[in-house]
């Protein structure tokens, strides 16, 4: 199949987006583990949580993470000395295109409260500082399920030359992701079928198909990766990140986390507040949210982003495939989705027509960056004329599908494996069904994709109770929120910054997901001064 080349900016956005939520909805969020006052974790009790709302449904029963309630700080415990004494042997990368990326591995316990239970390898990559080095900046692109090693191919476009000169840029694949004991679930061919499957605008039909696929995916993941599934929670990944800090030779961790990466970073800060160096959390996730709260927030966020996109399209006029009012434009977009579901559009590949689900995933990806809206108008114009090839290419980018039919990472399934451990949902099935109907009715563009319980069939129970994260005693932590962020709504960043004892909130007034690297300079200036000169931004600064 020959399609138009995707713009480089779209490739970079897709690397971080991990937009594979169409049938198994939800993302992620945290709770905390307090410090004992000297920087050593007590292993993970939780911060005091506010009481539930009077009408809030009861949550699913929780299991226990193997990475909480450790009796000692692993960095000071002889039982973990071999892990903390590692040095990374850097060498060529086998499957990373950028020639300036070096790769290596570290070993961590599979089961953090039982280091004798076996090890797993965590894949690590770096781009060495191009100038006078001051440290290593560890990054996480989000997801969960995003490959930090792959993301290094995009990092030079996101950070300034000054930051690249001063820091080694370091990425890693969190446990369960890609090269790091990556879970295996469905085959590539089955994944094609899953991502193309349609439920349409009907909440009940969407839920029925989601349950069918949820069972199929859960059974496949359990059959192929049963040994690691219980240990893929974010507490465990945060523990791994402290081993990485030590292997990099850093006394404190300097960190840049996007989206889910804010949850991972906040979890690390709660476990190890005295080891927090320069921390930037962009596109904050609210640690107090349930899975249902998360789904509702994203359903609304993507609906508002779509409305902003359509309004911009109509205002631009030339090249916009939609006509009339904003509400009429939305109905035309929904009609395109319905038409593609009933009669999938041609793409040049008779085996891969554009279904309604694939069309939705493409449009969802475009909402991540308003700099892509011109390209999105072209793709939608083609689709409304019967050519679905451009939208299919964008959808494939969101799921990291290569032209040969393979998937570069396992992000489609890793996102579910981590989410289902990290955040419980409502236990009342009747309430869940009613909430799914509400989301479908109130947010018709993407609401049907976010309803239901995407973890009902998952073989491991959730491990974390939604609760605030304070990271008491940590140095200043910079939280960035974007007012028009569809995937991590602005109020989540506000909440995270308020919960963190040392939180500092920066606000970018704009559309799209996250801000650092795409705000046009204002956020970058503040963050770079923080990273390079220890200048903490003014709390509440807006640009």
Buried (B, 14 or more C-beta within 10 A) or exposed (E): EEBEEBEEBBBBBBBBBBBBBBBBBBBBBBBBBBBEEEBBBBBBBBBEBEEEEEEEBEBBEEBBBBBBBBEBBBBEBEEBEEBBEBEBEBEEBEEBEBEBBBBBBBBBBBBBBEBEEEBBBBBBBBBBBBEEEBBBBBBBBBBBBBBBBBBBBBBBEBBBEBBBBBBBBBBBBBBBBBBBBBBEBBEEEBBBEBBBBBBBBEBBEBBEBBBEBBEBBBBBBBEBBEBBBBBBBBBBBBBBBBBBBBBBEBEBBBBBBBBBBBBBBBBBBBBBBBBBBBBBBBBBBBBBBBBBBBBBBBBBBBBBBBBBBBBBBBEEEEEBBBEEEBEEBBBBBBEBBBBBBEEBBBBEBEEBBBBBBBBBBBBBBBBBBBBBBEBBBBBBBBBBEEBBBBBBBBBBBBBBBEEEEEBBBBBBBBBBBBBBBBBBBBEBEEBBBBBBBBBBEEBBBBBBBBBBBBBBBBBBBBBBBBBBBBBBBBBBBBBBBBBBBBBBBBBBBBBBBEBBBBBBBBBBEBBBBBBBBBBEEBBBEBBBBBBBEEEBBEBEBEB
